[in-house]
Amino acid sequence: MFRPGYIQPLHGATSKTAMYRRMYRGVSWLYPVLRRIMPNHVTTTDNIGRP
């Protein structure tokens, strides 16, 4: 089990919850910064779906 701090949605993945969609739209630019600062706490939807 793992609990990432941030999951970057890729390939058109969106949440059904409007509040989450707005949040991701507002902070998606932070993903590259977070990946450099805290690489063990961020991931992408591709990494989660990978077997």
Number of C-alpha atoms within 10 A of each C-alpha: 3 5 9 12 11 17 18 18 15 10 7 6 10 12 12 8 8 9 10 12 13 11 10 18 10 10 11 13 11 12 17 12 10 16 14 10 11 10 12 12 14 18 18 14 13 13 10 9 7 6 5
